[in-house]
Amino acid sequence: MLDVLVRKLQHGAILSPADIAALERSVTAVEGIAAREDMIAEGDRPEYVHVVLEGAACRYKLLADGSRQIMAWLVPGDFCDLHVAILGSMDHNIGALSDSKIALIRPEAVVKLTETSPALSRALWWAALVDEAILREWLVGMGRRPADRQIAHLFCELRDRLQAVGQAPGNVLRMPVTQLQLADTVGLTSVHVNRTLQELRRRDLISWRGRSLTIKDVDGLQAFAGFDANYLHLSKRAVA
């Protein structure tokens, strides 16, 4: 049931069969969330920690004028709100970008995992620290990268994150966002994003049809974006 989560966490620590079994037992339920449905709102005190098993979600903030800033894409294997086990209330919203399957774990169960298994404690710390590293890279992108490099960098990152949990075969990615949601991610207008995607297509780096993104030239896209995957910390420590 938690294959994608186990695959991800094994990049951060060597998990024993007992660790994996404890992780499986910690799940209270698995539920479906429809696209564009919020699973957690700012100010909520969630009853559960949420883990994406299928589909995609995002962290976002709403501004006073109704505009939205997406601050993270959450893909299979990602915790949506691991910090609530300590902080309690939410300071942002989490919504489904597509129809998704979500595992629910009680915060006290997360605390117990960290107290009883050094490996799981390390793995969960690793997951939280990688989330911070990704956010730092996104801030650099929004502040300093031209739009075409910024979007190319996001595509390179998404490919590596999906392949780390056994998805995106053949460099074909199930895109978690529409072009409008991509605009909300990079802080640009949808018109600007459309022009940027056309430029990446013109360079024969990508093809995007519907929700399917094909990276046609991985090395070329990485070079164009100036992409270095070091911040994802995906060195494999154990094989699932």
N, C-alpha and C positions, 0 to 999 in steps of 0.2 A: 504493500500500500504506500509506503514512504520511500520508494526506490529513488525518486529524484532528490529528496532531502538527504538520504544517506549518501548518494553519489556526491552531492555538494559538500557535505560536512567532512567527507573523507579527504577533501583537499586541505582541510585544516588540522586533522588529527587522525591517528590510526584507531579505528573503532573495532572493538571485539564483537563477536556474535552476541555476547551478553549486553553490550552497549546498544546494539541495534535493536535487540529485543525490548530493552527498557524504553527506547525511543518509540517503538511501535505501541507498547502498552500505555504510553502517556497520552495517546490520542483518544479524546472523548468521543468525537464524531467526525464525519466527513459530510459536508453539505455543498450543494450547488448554489452558485451566485450568478445571476443573469448579468449580461453586459450592461454597463452604465448604472449598475446598482451599487450604492455605497454599502460597504460592510461595516465601516466605522466612521463616525463623524467627529470633528474637532470638539473637544470637551467631554467626550464619552469616557467612561471608565470600563473598558472592555472586560467581559467575563472570561474571554478566551484569548490566547495567542493564536494568530491565524498563519497557516502555511499554505502557499500556493502549490497544488499538486498538478493541476492542468489549467490551461488558459493563461491569463495575465491580469495584473492589477497595477495600480499606481498610487503613489503618495501625492497629494496635491493640497494647495491652499487656495481659498477663494478670497479675492480682494473686494474692497467695498464697492467698486464699480461693477462687480459681477464677473470680472475676468478671472481666469484660472492659470495658476502656474503649477505644472507637473514637475515634481522634484525627484521622482524615482520611478523606474519601471520595475515591476515585481514579476518575475518569471518563475516557471516551475522549479521548486527547491528553495525558494526564498521565503523567509519569515517576513510577514507584513508589519509586525508590531512586537518584536521580541522584547523591546525595552519596557513594555507595560508590566512585565513581571517585577520591575523595580520602580518605575516612575508612576504607574497607576493610571493617570488620565492622558488623553491624546491631545497633542498640540497641532494636529493636522488631520486631514481626511484621507481615507483609503477607499478607493472605488475600483470596481471590476472594469477592465478595458474590453474584455470579451467574456463569453460564458465560461465560467471557471469552476473548478472543484477545489475546495478549501478544507484542510484539516484543522480541527479545533483542539487546542491543548490548553488546559487550565494553567494560569500563571504559577500556581503553587507546584504544579507538576514540573514546570521548567526549573524552578528553584531546586526541587528535589533531584533532578537529573544532574545539576551542577554540583550538588553536595555529595552525591554518591558515586559519581564517575569523573575522575580527572580528565579522561579523554573527551567525554562529552562537554565538560566545562570548557576545555580548550577549544573544542570545535565551535561551540556557541559564541565564545569570545571572538574567535576568528571570523565568524559570520558577521558579527556586529562591527568589527573593525574594517572588514572589506566593504560593508555598506558605507562607512564613513569615507573610505578611500575613493569609492565611486562618486560620492557626493562632491569630494574635493576636485576630482577630475572634471565633473560636470561644471563646477564653478569656474574652473580655468577655461573650459570650452566656451562658456557664455561670455566670459570677460575678455578673452584674448584671441580666440580662434575665429577666422572668417566663417560665415555661415556654411559654405560648402565643406570646409574642413571639419567644422563642428558636427555636422550631420553625418559625414563620412566616419568620423570617430565613434559616434554613437552606434553606427551599424557594425563597425569592427568589434566594439565591446559586446554588443548583443550576440554576435556570432560566437564569440569565445565563451560567454556565459551559458548560452544554450548548449554548445557542444560539451561543456564541462559536465552537464547532467544527461548526456546521451541524446541530445536533440540537434536539430539543424543538420541532418545528413546532406552531404553533397553541397554544402554552403547555401542551401535553400532554407530560409528562415521564415517561420510563421510570425509575421509582424504583430507585435502587441498593440500597435497604435494605428489610427488613421492619419492622413496627412494633416487634418485639423488638430488632432491630439499631438502630433509631432510639433506643430507650430506652438502649442501650449507648453511643450517641453523645452524648446530652444528659445522661446521668447521672441518669436518673429511672427509676421503675418502669414496667413495661409498662402497668399500670393507669392511672397518671398520664398517660402518653403517649396512651392511648386516649381519656381524658376530654378532653385538650387537642385532639386531632384532631376530636372531636365538636363542640367549641366553634368551631373554624375552619369546620367544615361548617355549623354553625348560623348563622354570620355570612355564609354563602354565598360564602366566599372560595376554597374548594377542594372538590374531589371526589377521593377515593382509592378505587380499585377494583383489587384484585389488586396488580400492580406499576405501575399507571398512575395518575399524579397529574395532575389537570387544575387549573390555576390559573384560576379562573373570573373573578376580578377582580384583575388584576395591580396596578393603581394602589392598590386598596384593601388588598391584602396587603402591599405595600411600605410604605404609610402605617401600617398596623397594627404592622408589625415595626420601623418606624423604619429601614428599609433604605436604605443609601447604597452604591452599587456601586463607589465610588472605590477601595476597597482591592483590587479585582480587577484594576485597571490594564488595562482591556480596550480602550483607545483604539486603533483600527485603524491600523497603520502602513503596511500594504500589503494589496492584495487578491490572494487566491490565484488 
